[in-house]
Amino acid sequence: MAQIDLTGLTPVADTRGETPDETTAIQALARRAAEYLLSHSWCLGIQQQFTALAFPRIFGLFLFQIAPSSRDVDEWLWVVIGDIPPAYLVTDEAPDALSAIELYDDLMQEWVDAVLAGEPTDDLIPVNVPPTREYAEMLRSRLELIREMIIPWLRNE
């Protein structure tokens, strides 16, 4: 397991938005992220959950420590959730929030490129929509927002 950088992460239970409504929306994203992980048979439970970044109702990046079903399942996983396809990412290549977002962006861009080129997506990151041009274009526009807003913010640019 890679060393995970918990700097800047907040336990979900302690995560607060600027208003009570924002806090409620962030907590809802966190619940969706947990439910997403728990929908996989290899995740037997959630041990810890941290908020790395959350834009209420739009986007969330959370780090989880799970109870895996076997030793070959990673115990620590990032989850990206929101108005984008959900995904879990192992921490080997993403020990911090910035690298997790960059990895998500790279993997989803591979899917977009394959769909737009008419190539198969079977060996790429699973995306919860059919591999059509319409969905690829929608995802591409959301990835542009991640590149223009979220990644620079995480880099403190």
C-alpha positions in Angstrom: 0.0 0.0 0.0 1.2 3.5 -0.9 1.6 6.0 1.9 -1.6 8.0 1.9 -1.5 11.7 2.6 -4.3 12.6 4.9 -3.2 16.3 5.0 -6.2 18.5 4.3 -8.7 15.8 4.6 -11.6 16.0 7.1 -13.6 13.1 8.6 -16.9 13.2 6.8 -18.8 13.5 10.2 -16.8 16.8 10.8 -17.2 18.2 7.2 -19.1 21.4 7.1 -20.2 23.7 4.2 -20.6 27.4 4.4 -24.3 27.1 5.2 -26.4 24.3 6.8 -27.8 23.5 3.3 -24.3 23.1 1.9 -23.4 20.8 4.8 -26.5 18.7 4.1 -25.6 18.5 0.4 -22.0 17.5 1.2 -23.2 14.8 3.6 -25.5 13.6 0.8 -22.6 13.3 -1.6 -20.7 11.4 1.1 -23.6 9.0 1.5 -23.8 8.4 -2.2 -20.0 7.7 -2.3 -20.4 5.2 0.6 -23.4 3.5 -1.1 -21.4 3.3 -4.3 -18.6 1.4 -2.6 -21.0 -0.8 -0.6 -22.7 -1.8 -3.9 -19.6 -3.8 -4.8 -19.4 -7.3 -3.3 -15.7 -6.8 -2.4 -16.6 -4.0 0.1 -18.0 -5.5 3.3 -18.2 -2.2 5.1 -16.8 1.3 5.7 -14.3 1.8 8.5 -13.3 5.4 7.9 -14.4 8.1 5.5 -12.7 11.5 4.8 -13.8 14.4 2.7 -11.0 15.7 0.4 -13.1 18.1 -1.7 -16.7 18.8 -2.1 -18.7 21.2 -4.2 -22.3 20.7 -2.8 -24.6 18.9 -5.2 -22.0 18.9 -8.0 -18.8 17.0 -7.1 -17.2 15.2 -4.2 -13.9 13.4 -3.7 -13.8 11.1 -0.6 -11.2 8.8 0.8 -12.4 5.5 2.3 -10.9 2.8 4.5 -13.1 -0.2 3.8 -13.5 -3.7 5.2 -12.4 -5.7 2.1 -13.8 -9.1 1.3 -10.3 -10.5 0.7 -6.7 -9.7 1.0 -6.3 -8.9 -2.7 -8.8 -5.9 -2.3 -7.3 -2.5 -1.4 -8.3 -1.3 2.0 -8.0 2.4 1.0 -9.9 3.8 -2.0 -10.7 7.2 -3.4 -14.3 7.8 -4.6 -15.2 10.5 -7.1 -19.0 11.2 -7.2 -21.4 13.9 -8.2 -22.7 15.1 -11.5 -20.1 12.9 -13.2 -19.7 9.1 -13.5 -18.8 7.6 -10.1 -15.5 5.9 -9.8 -13.2 4.3 -7.2 -9.5 4.7 -7.5 -6.7 2.7 -5.7 -4.2 4.8 -3.8 -1.1 3.2 -5.3 -1.0 5.8 -8.1 -3.0 8.4 -6.1 -1.6 9.0 -2.6 -3.2 12.4 -2.3 -6.3 14.3 -3.5 -4.6 16.0 -6.4 -3.2 12.8 -7.9 -6.6 11.1 -7.4 -8.4 13.8 -9.4 -5.7 13.8 -12.1 -6.0 10.0 -12.3 -9.8 10.2 -12.6 -9.4 12.8 -15.3 -6.9 10.6 -17.2 -9.0 7.4 -17.0 -12.2 9.1 -18.0 -10.5 10.9 -20.9 -9.3 7.5 -22.1 -13.0 6.4 -22.1 -14.1 9.6 -23.9 -11.4 9.2 -26.6 -12.2 5.5 -27.2 -15.9 6.2 -27.5 -15.4 9.1 -29.9 -13.0 7.0 -32.0 -15.5 4.2 -32.1 -13.2 1.9 -30.2 -14.2 -0.7 -27.5 -14.3 0.4 -23.9 -14.3 -3.0 -22.3 -10.8 -2.7 -20.8 -11.2 0.9 -19.6 -12.5 2.3 -16.4 -16.2 1.3 -16.0 -18.6 4.2 -16.7 -22.2 4.0 -15.7 -23.6 5.1 -19.0 -23.7 3.5 -22.5 -20.6 4.3 -24.7 -22.3 6.7 -27.0 -21.1 10.0 -28.6 -23.7 11.9 -26.6 -22.5 10.6 -23.2 -18.8 11.0 -24.3 -19.4 14.7 -25.1 -21.2 15.2 -21.8 -18.3 13.6 -19.9 -15.8 15.6 -21.9 -17.4 18.9 -20.9 -17.4 17.9 -17.2 -13.7 16.8 -17.5 -12.9 20.3 -18.9 -14.5 21.8 -15.8 -12.3 19.5 -13.6 -9.2 20.7 -15.5 -10.2 24.3 -15.5 -11.4 24.6 -11.9 -10.7 21.7 -9.6 -7.2 20.7 -10.5 -5.8 24.3 -10.5 -7.6 24.9 -7.1 -6.0 21.8 -5.6 -2.6 22.9 -7.0 -3.2 26.3 -5.4 -2.8 28.0 -8.7 
